[in-house]
Amino acid sequence: MFYSFKALLCLALGISVSSASTNGTATCTDFVPTTSSGSNLTIKSVEYVGAYDLVISNISMNNTVSFCRVSAVIEYSRYDPNISLLNFELWLPGSDVYNERYLSVGNGGFAGVLDYSMMLLNLEKGYAVAAGDSGHTTADNGVSTGAGIYIPFFHNHDQVLAWIRNSIAMFTSPSQEFATQYYGGAAKYKYYSGCSTGGGQAYALALYHPTLFDGISAGSPGNDYANLMVMFLYNYLQSQGAGFLPQSSLDLITDTALDQCDELDGLKDGLIENPLACNFSVSSLQCIGNSTAMANNQTVCLTSEQVTTAKALYTGPYDTRLWTGTVIYPGFSVGSEREWVTEETTLADSYGIPLLQNLVFNDLSWDPMTFDFGTDMDLVNRRAASFINHMSPDLRQFQSAGHKILVTQGWTDPLNPGILPINHLHNIETFFNGDVSDWYRLFMVPGGGHCGAVSTTSNVPSTYATLEALAEWVENGKSPEYVISSGPPNGDKTTRKLCPWPQVARYSSGNLGNYTSFDCV
């Protein structure tokens, strides 16, 4: 139990101290957090938030747990500290709720904001939880996304490094100190959880800050970020003109693939459990002879140009130099086609092109149509990948510290093709000369999207019990034989079993909507 200076003085003088003054409003308002991190950290506020009283930007959030809310800022730039600021918050539940675990949560996209929803979700579970804005605000992301938009933080080297690589570590150390002071002792276990960009931050932590966390959860990891941006551009360019695949054509491809491969896992449920085991060929849908692609307002076959586009999205971009020919980013898997529309349209304009214009070419008038998927990759690697990609398999420091990492990835993720984490796992296994499942496990999600569900598979559970499985692994040495998923968007009570790759879930017997009816094989 943490006692404020005022409480300790009262005890020394023999004055009674009420429970509220040691665990509630008085304790929080008397709390003066201090840190050894240096003078570059400033506490902005410390306030008590009662149950159901949380308001974020004039929006009330349904917190059933009261907590102490600490807001702070770190000046971190070597060159201009007044510009490079990291804003973060730490939420400390009362001792009656606190589970003696500390958690940092990550960011999404170009970041610039705190993930309050993830903070609240885990506060309700009893975690002392902290989050930051990644070292810049949304104003530093430009007025809006899109080609020709100036994005300030891409022009500040320290902010680029803070975004994915360093910001979590910067606020985690002081946050852990504050939590120790507040509760009168350090958290027994320390965790990190992040998805998308937060998944990339997870790998950066394991590589560059390997001693901070006992366990790391990485969802839909954007740890090959620069190359992912190149893939967005590639898919957009491949889809222009006659090769564009409208939603009706994408639906036809997925429906046909499901007809062929849905039951490979022993159950017809509208999902392909393991797309790599599906031998579907999109060429089988090409129109024959003089037949037309449309009949009665329905797509019945694909033009040759559309087949070419589909094959390109399955393959992914590759280095066009004849002496290289290496894949820049792996393509999408069979069964994910319904989700390709944003790949063909908006993702390049929202993310890929702005990053390339600002961070790589430093030219807002640079024409993305001129990108050379050979020689320009040297520039991408030098100016972007070396700072925002975290694909090294050398996780020896993290592994030798006895820490664990749990990764999830949706097979129908519309942003990150599902195959990348599998390839990365293989690279890690090669580096470590064999099995790494005693500290590293990957769980693929059939029908899963980007950090949850996609609209086309509303029957697929979208909440993954990753932290629960990670805590069992870290604290009790129980390796996760599966992760339970629940909460499909359609509102039913379906639960499913996510299996550690390369195992897949196969129906055995019983209720189709219950995870216990499936085995990992």
RABEL-V231117 format. One record per helix or strand of 3 or more residues. SS is the DSSP state (h for helix, s for strand). FROM is the first residue (numbers start at 1). LEN is the number of residues. If there is no record, write none. Layout:
# RABEL-V231117
SS_FROM_LEN ; SS_FROM_LEN
This chain:
# RABEL-V231117
h_5_8 ; h_19_4 ; h_25_6 ; s_41_9 ; s_67_9 ; s_85_9 ; s_101_5 ; h_116_8 ; s_128_5 ; h_138_4 ; h_152_4 ; h_157_27 ; s_189_7 ; h_197_12 ; s_215_5 ; h_225_14 ; h_241_3 ; h_247_19 ; h_275_3 ; h_282_4 ; h_304_12 ; h_337_3 ; h_341_4 ; h_346_15 ; h_368_3 ; h_376_13 ; h_396_5 ; s_404_7 ; h_419_13 ; s_440_6 ; h_455_3 ; s_461_4 ; h_466_11 ; s_482_7 ; s_496_5 ; s_505_3 ; h_515_3 ; s_518_3
